[in-house]
């Protein structure tokens, strides 16, 4: 086996969200230059989910964290809409053995096929400041390796260029068993290949499909915890925090901490900082919608958009901007309270004011997606 190799002409650009920036890097390699918001919008994974685990099993073992919320309703899968719209076949492989997974990755790298790897970020050396936090749903790109030096070259959303990660560390991160089973990486890798016949729909039609999928995520979800229904559950739950967040709990590393302080910090992370691009992914989706107005590909060909469809986008942009601001306001209020009052933060936060913000978001997003639903395929 070749001792070292780097994929020719593969580059990494800084992004916000691990999955959409990894996919964007591979799309560019295969001849589809685009922004991260465009990659995120075309993959149509934006949505919302709220899960109250107070009376059931927590998402994080050895911890009784009561809530999880997220601004997405999907992850990288072989039926990725963005790939289908670009005429790309996405292949997913998982391996029971870390060594087998690594051998298969090397074979593809030598063939100049860059990869997206799923990994537990707790094993990545450049995340050491994160402490003992383990998250097995992180995505990075693999660009090359040097077995003589024992290092791999990976691209990670917010870091410039390729990072050097010891191969043994990479293997440990890819086979991590921290956290619930559904979040474990399982030595999973994704590779792309352009369809041999080159077929894919015109962008003007593909974008409408992507918009309608997100409209369905929000207005017609398959579970009540998702979409607008999930937002209602979230807004209604806020007054209950006074009871549900009392007392102490353990954080993901096992330390005892005020439940309210931990939850305020985590909700801020879910919304603002943990790879969301800010505002629970709304900033990324706003960027996607803004790009549509200036895209020449939507104004040409048999599937070109009508003026009325562009007017709908113009009409909803102020709404999603306001919704994004409100998400950030809500998250920052919780963070500020946790930082200022620490274990006493629950007594010093105005839950009724937070609920007012959440209800505003609910009203804005219901209006936003109902208007977007008028853009028919």
TIBALUM-413201 format. One record per residue (C-alpha): x, y negated, z. Coordinates in steps of 0.25 Angstrom, whole numbers. Example, Ala and Ser with C-alpha at 12.3 -4.5 7.8 and 13.67 -1.06 7.14 Angstrom:
TIBALUM-413201
[site [49; 18; 31]]
[site [55; 4; 29]]
end
This chain:
TIBALUM-413201
[site [0; 0; 0]]
[site [5; -14; -3]]
[site [11; -20; 9]]
[site [6; -34; 7]]
[site [-3; -42; -3]]
[site [-11; -54; -3]]
[site [-23; -56; -12]]
[site [-19; -65; -24]]
[site [-27; -78; -25]]
[site [-35; -76; -13]]
[site [-37; -89; -4]]
[site [-44; -92; 9]]
[site [-51; -105; 11]]
[site [-55; -110; 25]]
[site [-70; -108; 28]]
[site [-80; -108; 39]]
[site [-87; -95; 40]]
[site [-78; -82; 39]]
[site [-87; -74; 29]]
[site [-91; -86; 19]]
[site [-76; -91; 19]]
[site [-71; -76; 16]]
[site [-81; -74; 5]]
[site [-78; -88; -1]]
[site [-63; -84; -1]]
[site [-66; -71; -9]]
[site [-76; -78; -18]]
[site [-65; -88; -22]]
[site [-56; -76; -24]]
[site [-66; -70; -34]]
[site [-68; -83; -42]]
[site [-80; -90; -35]]
[site [-74; -102; -28]]
[site [-84; -108; -18]]
[site [-85; -114; -4]]
[site [-88; -107; 8]]
[site [-102; -113; 10]]
[site [-105; -108; -4]]
[site [-100; -94; -1]]
[site [-108; -94; 12]]
[site [-121; -100; 5]]
[site [-120; -89; -6]]
[site [-119; -78; 4]]
[site [-132; -83; 10]]
[site [-129; -78; 24]]
[site [-133; -90; 31]]
[site [-145; -89; 41]]
[site [-147; -89; 56]]
[site [-148; -78; 67]]
[site [-151; -79; 82]]
[site [-150; -67; 91]]
[site [-153; -67; 106]]
[site [-147; -55; 112]]
[site [-151; -58; 126]]
[site [-159; -45; 127]]
[site [-151; -37; 118]]
[site [-136; -33; 115]]
[site [-127; -45; 113]]
[site [-119; -47; 100]]
[site [-107; -47; 108]]
[site [-103; -34; 117]]
[site [-100; -36; 131]]
[site [-107; -50; 131]]
[site [-122; -54; 133]]
[site [-121; -66; 123]]
[site [-136; -69; 121]]
[site [-137; -76; 107]]
[site [-131; -75; 93]]
[site [-134; -84; 82]]
[site [-128; -86; 68]]
[site [-130; -94; 56]]
[site [-129; -82; 46]]
[site [-137; -70; 42]]
[site [-127; -62; 35]]
[site [-113; -58; 33]]
[site [-103; -53; 22]]
[site [-110; -40; 16]]
[site [-108; -33; 2]]
[site [-121; -39; -3]]
[site [-116; -53; 0]]
[site [-125; -63; -8]]
[site [-113; -72; -11]]
[site [-105; -61; -18]]
[site [-117; -56; -26]]
[site [-120; -70; -31]]
[site [-105; -71; -35]]
[site [-105; -58; -42]]
[site [-96; -52; -31]]
[site [-96; -38; -26]]
[site [-93; -38; -11]]
[site [-88; -25; -5]]
[site [-88; -22; 10]]
[site [-79; -11; 16]]
[site [-78; -7; 31]]
[site [-68; 3; 37]]
[site [-68; 11; 50]]
[site [-53; 11; 50]]
[site [-45; -2; 51]]
[site [-33; 4; 44]]
[site [-42; 9; 33]]
[site [-49; -5; 32]]
[site [-35; -12; 31]]
[site [-30; -2; 20]]
[site [-42; -5; 12]]
[site [-41; -20; 13]]
[site [-26; -19; 9]]
[site [-30; -12; -4]]
[site [-40; -23; -8]]
[site [-30; -34; -4]]
[site [-19; -27; -13]]
[site [-30; -28; -25]]
[site [-31; -43; -22]]
[site [-45; -41; -16]]
[site [-47; -50; -4]]
[site [-56; -46; 7]]
[site [-65; -51; 18]]
[site [-63; -43; 31]]
[site [-72; -43; 43]]
[site [-64; -44; 56]]
[site [-65; -47; 71]]
[site [-59; -61; 72]]
[site [-54; -58; 86]]
[site [-43; -50; 80]]
[site [-38; -62; 70]]
[site [-26; -68; 76]]
[site [-30; -83; 72]]
[site [-43; -82; 80]]
[site [-35; -79; 93]]
[site [-40; -92; 99]]
[site [-54; -86; 99]]
[site [-50; -77; 110]]
[site [-57; -63; 111]]
[site [-68; -66; 102]]
[site [-71; -55; 93]]
[site [-80; -56; 80]]
[site [-80; -45; 70]]
[site [-88; -52; 59]]
[site [-77; -61; 55]]
[site [-73; -61; 40]]
[site [-59; -64; 34]]
[site [-52; -62; 21]]
[site [-40; -53; 19]]
[site [-31; -59; 9]]
[site [-18; -50; 10]]
[site [-9; -43; 20]]
[site [6; -40; 22]]
[site [8; -27; 29]]
[site [23; -30; 31]]
[site [19; -41; 40]]
[site [7; -34; 45]]
[site [-2; -46; 42]]
[site [-15; -48; 34]]
[site [-19; -62; 27]]
[site [-33; -66; 30]]
[site [-42; -78; 27]]
[site [-51; -83; 38]]
[site [-62; -93; 36]]
[site [-56; -105; 44]]
[site [-42; -103; 43]]
[site [-33; -108; 32]]
[site [-26; -98; 22]]
[site [-24; -83; 26]]
[site [-21; -79; 40]]
[site [-11; -68; 44]]
[site [-17; -58; 52]]
[site [-10; -45; 57]]
[site [-15; -33; 49]]
[site [-17; -25; 62]]
[site [-25; -37; 68]]
[site [-33; -37; 56]]
[site [-36; -23; 57]]
[site [-40; -24; 71]]
[site [-50; -35; 68]]
[site [-56; -28; 56]]
[site [-59; -15; 65]]
[site [-63; -23; 78]]
[site [-74; -17; 86]]
[site [-77; -29; 95]]
[site [-91; -34; 95]]
[site [-104; -27; 90]]
[site [-103; -16; 79]]
[site [-110; -25; 69]]
[site [-99; -35; 70]]
[site [-87; -26; 69]]
[site [-78; -28; 57]]
[site [-77; -13; 53]]
[site [-65; -16; 44]]
[site [-74; -22; 34]]
[site [-69; -29; 22]]
[site [-76; -36; 10]]
[site [-71; -37; -4]]
[site [-76; -44; -17]]
[site [-76; -41; -31]]
[site [-83; -48; -43]]
[site [-93; -41; -50]]
[site [-88; -35; -63]]
[site [-99; -40; -71]]
[site [-97; -54; -65]]
[site [-112; -56; -63]]
[site [-118; -65; -53]]
[site [-130; -75; -53]]
[site [-127; -90; -56]]
[site [-124; -97; -43]]
[site [-137; -106; -45]]
[site [-145; -93; -43]]
[site [-136; -87; -33]]
[site [-137; -99; -23]]
[site [-152; -98; -23]]
[site [-151; -83; -19]]
[site [-141; -87; -8]]
[site [-150; -98; -3]]
[site [-163; -89; -3]]
[site [-155; -78; 5]]
[site [-152; -89; 16]]
[site [-166; -94; 16]]
[site [-171; -80; 19]]
[site [-161; -78; 30]]
[site [-167; -90; 36]]
[site [-182; -90; 33]]
[site [-184; -75; 31]]
[site [-174; -67; 40]]
[site [-176; -53; 42]]
[site [-174; -55; 57]]
[site [-181; -65; 67]]
[site [-167; -68; 73]]
[site [-163; -74; 59]]
[site [-165; -86; 51]]
[site [-176; -97; 55]]
[site [-182; -87; 65]]
[site [-168; -85; 71]]
[site [-167; -100; 72]]
[site [-180; -100; 80]]
[site [-176; -90; 89]]
[site [-163; -98; 92]]
[site [-170; -111; 94]]
[site [-180; -104; 103]]
[site [-170; -97; 112]]
[site [-162; -110; 116]]
[site [-171; -113; 128]]
[site [-169; -99; 133]]
[site [-154; -101; 134]]
[site [-156; -107; 148]]
[site [-159; -93; 152]]
[site [-152; -84; 142]]
[site [-138; -91; 144]]
[site [-138; -91; 159]]
[site [-126; -85; 166]]
[site [-113; -79; 161]]
[site [-109; -69; 150]]
[site [-97; -63; 144]]
[site [-91; -70; 132]]
[site [-86; -60; 120]]
[site [-72; -59; 127]]
[site [-79; -54; 140]]
[site [-77; -67; 148]]
[site [-88; -72; 157]]
[site [-94; -85; 153]]
[site [-107; -93; 154]]
[site [-117; -87; 145]]
[site [-122; -101; 140]]
[site [-108; -106; 138]]
[site [-104; -94; 130]]
[site [-117; -94; 121]]
[site [-116; -109; 119]]
[site [-101; -107; 114]]
[site [-106; -95; 105]]
[site [-118; -102; 99]]
[site [-108; -114; 95]]
[site [-99; -103; 89]]
[site [-111; -96; 81]]
[site [-115; -110; 76]]
[site [-103; -118; 74]]
[site [-89; -112; 74]]
[site [-89; -97; 72]]
[site [-87; -97; 57]]
[site [-101; -104; 54]]
[site [-96; -116; 47]]
[site [-104; -124; 58]]
[site [-118; -125; 60]]
[site [-122; -110; 60]]
[site [-117; -109; 45]]
[site [-126; -121; 41]]
[site [-114; -129; 37]]
[site [-109; -118; 27]]
[site [-123; -117; 22]]
[site [-125; -132; 20]]
[site [-112; -132; 13]]
[site [-117; -122; 3]]
[site [-130; -129; 1]]
[site [-123; -142; -2]]
[site [-114; -136; -12]]
[site [-126; -131; -20]]
[site [-130; -146; -23]]
[site [-116; -148; -30]]
[site [-115; -134; -37]]
[site [-115; -135; -52]]
[site [-118; -120; -53]]
[site [-132; -123; -47]]
[site [-135; -133; -58]]
[site [-132; -125; -70]]
[site [-137; -112; -77]]
[site [-150; -105; -78]]
[site [-151; -104; -63]]
[site [-148; -119; -60]]
[site [-155; -125; -48]]
[site [-166; -135; -50]]
[site [-165; -149; -44]]
[site [-176; -145; -34]]
[site [-167; -134; -29]]
[site [-155; -144; -27]]
[site [-165; -154; -20]]
[site [-169; -143; -10]]
[site [-154; -141; -6]]
[site [-153; -157; -5]]
[site [-165; -157; 4]]
[site [-160; -146; 14]]
[site [-145; -150; 15]]
[site [-149; -161; 26]]
[site [-157; -150; 33]]
[site [-145; -140; 34]]
[site [-136; -151; 37]]
[site [-145; -155; 49]]
[site [-146; -140; 53]]
[site [-131; -138; 53]]
[site [-129; -151; 62]]
[site [-140; -145; 72]]
[site [-133; -132; 72]]
[site [-120; -139; 76]]
[site [-126; -148; 86]]
[site [-132; -136; 93]]
[site [-119; -128; 93]]
[site [-111; -140; 98]]
[site [-121; -143; 109]]
[site [-119; -129; 114]]
[site [-104; -130; 113]]
[site [-103; -143; 120]]
[site [-111; -138; 131]]
[site [-103; -126; 133]]
[site [-90; -134; 133]]
[site [-95; -145; 142]]
[site [-102; -137; 152]]
[site [-96; -123; 151]]
[site [-104; -113; 159]]
[site [-114; -123; 163]]
[site [-118; -127; 148]]
[site [-132; -121; 149]]
[site [-136; -131; 159]]
[site [-131; -142; 151]]
[site [-136; -139; 137]]
[site [-150; -144; 133]]
[site [-157; -132; 127]]
[site [-169; -139; 122]]
[site [-160; -149; 114]]
[site [-153; -137; 108]]
[site [-166; -131; 105]]
[site [-171; -143; 98]]
[site [-158; -142; 89]]
[site [-161; -128; 86]]
[site [-175; -131; 82]]
[site [-171; -142; 73]]
[site [-161; -132; 66]]
[site [-173; -122; 65]]
[site [-182; -133; 58]]
[site [-171; -137; 49]]
[site [-167; -123; 44]]
[site [-181; -119; 42]]
[site [-183; -131; 33]]
[site [-170; -129; 26]]
[site [-172; -115; 22]]
[site [-187; -117; 18]]
[site [-182; -128; 9]]
[site [-171; -119; 4]]
[site [-181; -107; 1]]
[site [-186; -116; -10]]
[site [-174; -113; -18]]
[site [-179; -101; -26]]
[site [-170; -91; -33]]
end
